[in-house]
Every structure is written in structure tokens, then in C-alpha cells.
Amino acid sequence: MVFNSLTFLVFFAVLLVAHHLPFLSWTAKKVILLIASYIFYAAWNPPFVLLLWASTIVDWFIARGIWASRDRSRAVRRSWLVISVAVNIGFIAFFKYGEFLMQNWQALMQAFGVIWVAPEWDIVLPVGISFYTFVTLSYTLDVYLGRSKPIESRLDYALFVTFFPHLVAGPIVRPTQLVPQFYAPKQATRDSMLWGLGLIVLGLFEKVVLADGGLANAADKVFATSQPVGFVDAWLGTLAFSGQIFCDFAGYSTIAIGTALCLGFALPENFRMPYAAIGFSDFWRRWHISLSTWLRDYLYIPLGGNRGSEARTYVNLLLTMLLGGLWHGASWTFVVWGGLHGLYLAVERWLREKTGVAGDPASALSRLALALVTYALVNVTWVFFRAEDFTGAARVLAGMAGLAEGAAPVLPTMFVVKVVVIVTAIVATQWFMRNRSLEEVVVRAPWWLTGLVTAAMLFAVTITQGSGQAFIYFQF
Amino acid sequence: MKHYHEQDDVTVREIPRLRYAAIGWMVLALFLAAMTSWELRMRAVGLMAGDIDDSPVAWAIERKRLETGEHDGVVIVGSSRILFDTDLDVWQEMTGRLPVQLALPGTSPRPYLRSIANDTQFDGLVICDVAPEGFFSPFVGALPQFVGMEKSWRDRSPSEHFGHQVGLRLERVFAFMESEYSLFRLIERIKLANDRVGQDGPYYDVWKLSVSYPHRQYFLWRRVEQPGFLRDHARAAWGPFGDERPPLTEGMIAASIADVAASIATIRARGGEVAFVRPPSAGLFLEREKRNAPRAKTWDRLLRETGSFGIYFEDYAEMQGLEVPEWSHLSRDSAARFTRAYVDVLLREGYVRLRTPPEAEPAG
């Protein structure tokens, strides 16, 4: 089920009551949370719970196998790890990349003159498979790397994998971040409950009002057209998508953090004002933090990170970002998206090494200018992320470069107004909060202003009447 | 245990020190006051509690009724014409059965007829609406939320079904829950003085036309029935009537009829039947339809080549003088009259037999 649905409202209200029943033991409450998490997942497509169970069970046994063989040869432990990676990546490869692999194989065969037609691939992608697979993999990898012991309780382990706030779209949690929270009884205090509810309202506002209501149709219109797109429309459509995807995904993470807080648990931050980033390494410290740190710790560093030669560091960087791109979806456009980010990071690293400049510029104007350049270049990558194919991406990029002379307007004036107002507000807010946390800002604001803004957001969410549109990252 | 990364620490979140009780009460009071004002405003606009939004889930629920295999069942496919112009209560009162209403606004019935033919064992009567410009066009249309429904209706998740039930209960209480009057629909429909050349905004789209009830019973919205801005806007939204649209080509018409004929043959082979209905249109809309899709080249040919029975509104005295306020759909009172008239014809001609006692549940 999705957070922005009436079903979730009922589900969460019932769960909150059950979780706070005073006569239930802590174990009983955890069992309720686990069952509720399975219901949360099954409410989308019941049979796919089996896949979740399979992934959970496989890594439970493999982690124990790795731990039991810790005094034996590295090859034994590695073979356990290979099984885990093969099973988990196998699930993703089959469900997510099966059709992509077939199509590319077909194209490759045709290039060699072999006519082979891929069979029709009518497989539904299990929602959130890339997220929970990375969660279970991080558990096995941590045990393999000696960073943590296997979890002793099956219940705690299953709850760690399945805990519904992070299950389908993150934040991608590590065992050490969440599992210890299951050891002792947790009850949300009144303050954490109300703060959690406030975060849920904020997340819903981002998703329902800004992403779905405010920006989605402008981005859709620009990326759906088959006609040349002019300079203004191409930029507006791309800016609209940049705002949409941020509000959609950051909104999801904020709701996830809020729901966990209402139940007494803490999930890590996933976004820190990414559109105020100065440079691309800064961007990736602020955008989808749980994925970028996952890729860093389990891919970039094991590949050698920056410990080898200079050339090897660049290769590692590019490889990590290319695979990060592919993680998002089975399409070459996602690979290009990741590749562009890898290229940006490599160029930034090279520039910093050549010039010896380590931190941000001293003057505020220079910082702002660099942040805007970063944002503009990030927008170029979003074109590949959003476009259905390279033809569509080329059309929009040509428009952004001013190469589509005489193109007819795509967006009606009211859409232009919406995009300009909302995207400006998003970027300005992120710039203002660049070095501040939400908690700091709220503490400094008058209490009545916090109340007024929260009520306004709640009102806007209600009268926007979201249609329960799925979050973009569910498909990844 | 070694700790290599900051991710290895247990997550702890800061809970800011705020005046939570005061903020909480303030949010509650402001939200209730704002919602009460909004609800009252929406009722003043003419929205009503109990007018439920149609949705893919509502459609899928009706579609599932086809699987029950009633050998004398009735299913309606088509565009908004037959959807608005059929009063299901009248159908039930006259025949004892509640038809399955599968018509969708802006949609050609052809893919749905094909789906009934090929994907079901339905052997009852299919009522197929003919809105000529859509029916014979290669574009099958459909509102965005209904695109591909003939294939994807089984994909509705348990969560969507549950949410639909909760939504129904809320919509029976609150009038503001109307997607056509959601915040951004209202914002986008503000008319600006300087619209971009060649890009008509949502102001020029079709606005709220209908009210709908359980079992997908649609009626024209009372405010559109009455003379005034909304009715004029609805008429204008049907398109620039002055321009000369290219008429349907011979090839388009032939392909449409061939498509329908194949579906009819499959349905007939298992004992079912298809009857066509051409509901009324009026004003410039009717003039355009006559110009672009002349009866002799479309309707008459369709019946002849498929060997089917059809009801054309102009052929029956009891279907004259009906109100078509915005030129495309009947008023609620006229919808009841039209339904009575066309069901009467179907009964007379033996396409529908009385079922007594009535078994189906009321429409709403």
C-alpha cells in the first residue's frame, strides 16, 4: 500500500493503537509489527510476499553460515557470500532486468546477423525489490566483513528486513542502525509521536501537493510530446521533474521517518537539501544518502576506492555510478544518468586535485553561483532519468540547448506559473536550509507559526485530494 | 566489534523541544475551521455528498460481475453518451435485472466489445453505444485513469479495493471529495489574460459534467442542465464547431466495422447478442456529427454488415423532445425517459426478457 492512501490511514491508525496497548508484551508488539509489515506489502500484490520471505530466509541462514565458518578459510566464507549475492541479485535480475537482458541479447545477436526474437516477457516487477534486497545484502555483507554478528533473534531479523516504513522505498537501513532498537521495549513519547505526525504531514505535502498536484503534469506534458520542444518548455519540464522527483522521494522518506517515530523507532536521514549542493560530491552527500553510502561501502570501497592508482580511482568511481544508475531501472537511459553523475564526480575530483581547492568558496555569491551550476547540471541528468528513451531525451536536451527553433509552446501559461513558483520555492528553501536541520529551524520559529504552517499543509493535502498515485521510486 | 562507518551506529533522532500541546490544538482547530469552510463553499458551488468519483476500482468491480456468467445478463459498453443517458434503476424496474455498466467517458466501445468477446464466456446481451465520431475513429480514447482498463482491470490491488470502500463511505458524508474540484484543478482553470499562443490551458478542458453513484450510475450534473456559465462552458469545450474536421475516411469506417463484426461473431457463437444504441445529441454537436459521420455511411452500414439490431434515437417518437442541455448528454429526467423508451424497444423486439422476481440489487 502507499502512504498517500486512505488504506494506509486506516492501517496506520489501527497499528498505532495496537502498538500502544499497555497489556501486550514487547515480543507480542514486535510480532504485530511484523505481521502488519507483511500486510503492508501484501496489500499491493499478495503472492510477492513469498519473494520477500525467500530473500529474508536465505540471508538469515547464509549470515549464520558465514559466521560459523569465520575460523575457516576465506574461500568457505566467500562461497557463502556468493550464494547470498547470487540469490539476491538473481531475484532482481529475473524480475527487474529479465526483459532488458533479453532485448539486449536480441540486439547483440542481430548485430552478428543472427535473427533471434526474445520471448514476450510479461513479468510484474515486485514493488521495492531493489530496496529490500539491498537491506538483506547489507546484513550478509556486514557479517562477512566482520562489521557485525548475526542477529540472534529471528523475530528481530525478520522485522529489520520487513519493517514497513522502510520496506519498499527506503531509507536503506543497515542492521546496526535498526536492529538494536528492537532489543528493548520502545514506546513513542508524546513529543516524538507529535513530531512524527508533523513529519508525516510534511511528507504528504511534498508528495501529494507539490509532486503530484503541482509539478507532475507539467513534466509529463513536456516529456510526452513527440514534437520539438522549445528552450523555455524544455527547461520548465525538466525543472518540474527535478522538483517532482525530489518531493516524491524525499516526501516518502519523510513519511517513513515520521511513521517510525510514531512507533518509537528512528530511521536515518535520506535527504539533506540536495538542490543546495555545491558540487557533485556534495550533491551525493545530500541526495538518497542511504543509497550513496551503500554503494560507497559495499561497492566503491571493495573495488579499491581511492586506495589504488589515480586512474583506478576514476574507474571505480565511474563503475560505481554506472551500476548505481542501472540499480534505478532496466534501461540504458538510467545507465547514462549514472554515467553522467560519475563523469561529474570525476571531473570535480580532477579539478580539485589540479587547483588544490578543497572546500567551498569563501564568498556567498560564488557559493550560490556554484550551487546553481550544480543544480543546472543535475537537471541535465534528470532528462535521461525521466525520458522514455534516448529519442525523447535528445528532444528535450536539444530544446534546453536552444536548438529547437520555431518549436510550438507545450505548456499552458498556468503550468508555467505553477512550475516557476513551486521550483523557485523549493530551491530557495533548500538554499536557506543548506546548513540547517528542520529541527533547528522549527525550534527557532514561533510556536504559532509552526502550527499555522502545519495546519496549512494538512489543509492543502486534504483539498488536493491525491489519487493515491504511487511513489516514483516504488518501481526501482 | 569493529565499526567502520557512521552507518554502523544505531540511529537516534533528535526530537525538537516545542510547545507540542499548543501546536497540536492549534493545528486541529485551524484544520477543522478551514475544512468546514471549504465543505460549505463546495456545497454552495453545487457539489453534493453521495456523488462518488468513478475510478478504475469501481469499473473493475462492475467488470467482475461479468464473470458470474449470467446467461441472460446485460452489459453496456460505450462512451459517456450511454453512460449518462442510461438510468439503471429504470432498467432494473422494467426488466428485473441490473445491467453491468462498463461505458467510459471519451472512449470507443470497440476494445471493450473485443475483450468481452475474447476474454469472457458472457452469453447475454451487450448494449453497444454508438457516438459516431468516436465509434468509427481509429482512436479509442479514454480518460487517463482508464487507459488500458479492458486489459488491466484485474491488476487492482487489495489496497486499492479497501481504499475504494473507505472512499465510498467518506464521499457519502463529504461533498468536497470531488476530483473535478480539487485544489490544483481549480488553480489550473483560472483564466489568464495572456495565454501562450497555441496552448489552450485546462480552462478550456471539459469541466465537471456529471454526478455518479454506486454501480457507476452517471447523470448529467444539475448545474450543467441549467442555463448559465457552466452549461455554456461545457458546450464550448466540445470543440471548435466552426472548423471543418476531416470526415471519417472509408478505410476508418470499414476497419471499425470489421473489428466489431469479429467480436459480434464470437459472442453470437456462444449464444449471446449485441444491440447498438445511438443516443441523442443536439445543437452544433449533432450538426457536426451528421457532417462528419453521415448515418448512411456509418450507422446503417454498421447494422447491415454486422446483421445487428440497433436503436437510433431519431427513429422513435418516444425518443423525441428529450433535453440535451450541453448538446451531448441528456438531462437526468430525459435519461430516465430515454432508458424507458429504448428498454421498451428491446423488450418488444425480444432482445431482453423479463426476469421475475427481480434479483439484482438497487443501483443507488
Interface residues (C-beta under 8 A of the other chain):
Chain A: M1 V2 S5 L6 T7 F8 L9 V10 A42 A43 W44 N45 P46 L145 G146 R147 S148 K149 V173 R174 T176 Q177 L178 P180 Q181 T189 R190 D191 S192 L194 W195 V209 G213 G214 I257 L261 A266 L267 P268 T293 D297 A408 P409 V410 L411 P412 T413 M414 F415 V416 V417 K418 S437 E439 E440 V442 V443 W447 W448 T450 G451 L452 T454 A455 A456 L458 F459 A460 T462 I463 T464 Q465 S467 G468
Chain B: M1 K2 H3 Y4 H5 Q7 D8 D9 V10 T11 V12 R13 E14 I15 P16 R17 L18 R19 Y20 A22 I23 G24 M26 V27 L30 F31 A34 M35 W38 Q145 S157 P158 S159 E160 F162 G163 V166 G167 L170 F176 M177 E178 S179 S182 L183 F184 I187 E188 I190 L192 N194 D195 R196 V197 G198 Q199 D200 G201 P202 Y203
